[in-house]
């Protein structure tokens, strides 16, 4: 505002005493406006707090609901088995020699009866009803090239310290036209049994097998919000949402070029 405009405004004010406000009245007006502003801030803070509580309660309810959705889906192994069978069908592979990595405790031989089954594990299993060979999949020169038509692992790759070496050996051990399938983890609680090394994306797992033709590379979010607390040394402390709530699998299948 220019000096002339301010002077005109002052003259108009003093020409009419009603326009002039007393010091006390001015103070009261300022106090009232400050009080109103503080009340508005308090109201907004209370509203934000209520909204945050509402959103938190809704989020907890949504997670609790989603946390039981997995129960109506096929079990984990059934999903992996069907993915594996689909990859074998796509590759037109109906039989041959099968190697399961880490299968001595829970072998999957009965699920693939058309294959001659053998397991490779860090330890042997004397007296087991399956053939178990002791060895490390990251370095197994005692196994000749092109020994297997089908190489499989389930919940193993997160426990392999050098998975790039394992992928190289698997590729070497496959016969031309052979298939390898692996189901491991993208998100899961820490579970050292005996050691827990890695988590994978679908593209990350696929990149390990760069010399193979990809048949499948996918995430499985079926159990994402399942409450998994673990047991013993793998247990996690429950929070407001329960136990571990970020469970995503990752699957890969590849075929060695003929």
Secondary structure as UniProt FT lines:
FT   HELIX           3..15
FT   HELIX           17..19
FT   HELIX           23..66
FT   TURN            67..68
FT   HELIX           69..72
FT   HELIX           76..90
FT   TURN            91..92
FT   STRAND          96..101
FT   HELIX           109..112
FT   TURN            113..114
FT   STRAND          115..121
FT   TURN            126..127
FT   STRAND          132..134
FT   TURN            137..138
FT   TURN            141..142
FT   TURN            145..146
FT   STRAND          148..154
FT   HELIX           157..159
FT   TURN            161..162
FT   HELIX           163..173
FT   STRAND          174..187
FT   HELIX           202..208
FT   TURN            209..211
FT   STRAND          212..220
FT   TURN            222..225
FT   HELIX           232..234
FT   TURN            240..241
FT   STRAND          248..256
//
